[in-house]
């Protein structure tokens, strides 16, 4: 094999490795973006829960202190709606966390597979 053919093979091999690297980098960036978006959405939902909890406290105060009622239940007017909203938000948070754990697990599995692949490439052949 002449110099020109060896040079072409080297360039070709380098291009293949570059394409592979950039493809992996693009996939990793997308995964990180997905994780970031999910974490942000979870944070937003948790903030909405806090606001609803404050509203619930305010409503309880209004009923007990201002209106002078002696008791209230989960089904009391004004309370039921807020509790349902909080429960709905908590369900959404749980769903997002499940998705986040799945994305992170796939990411961890991909990193482990890449590490194993690069270890096998680095080991010199015997012979």
Order of alpha helices (4+ residues) and beta strands (2+ residues): alpha-alpha
